[in-house]
Amino acid sequence: MNSIARTLAFTLATCLSAGAMADERIQHAKGLPADTLAQAVSNLNSHNAQLAELLQQPLTPQRMDEAHLLSYTLENALQRIN
């Protein structure tokens, strides 16, 4: 019983510390800026076209990552347009 409790405590501590270390390493993309309305419309058009082309292909983890990265620029553009 005592060894089970130690194993569970060790496992929990390992998971929590690994999660904390992972949070420190995560860096999110910022996407292209949309400082002006013209820049926002241009970014929206180009990145929306890239996303549409990407979604015509079979979805893979790499393509999902590419779509995720495109979404940051699209979000910036939509915030400026709004």
Secondary structure, 3 states (H helix, E strand, C coil): CHHHHHHHHHHHHHHHHHHHHHHHHCCCCCCCCCCCHHHHHHHHHHHHHHHHHHHCCCCCHHHHHHHHHHHHHHHHHHHHHC
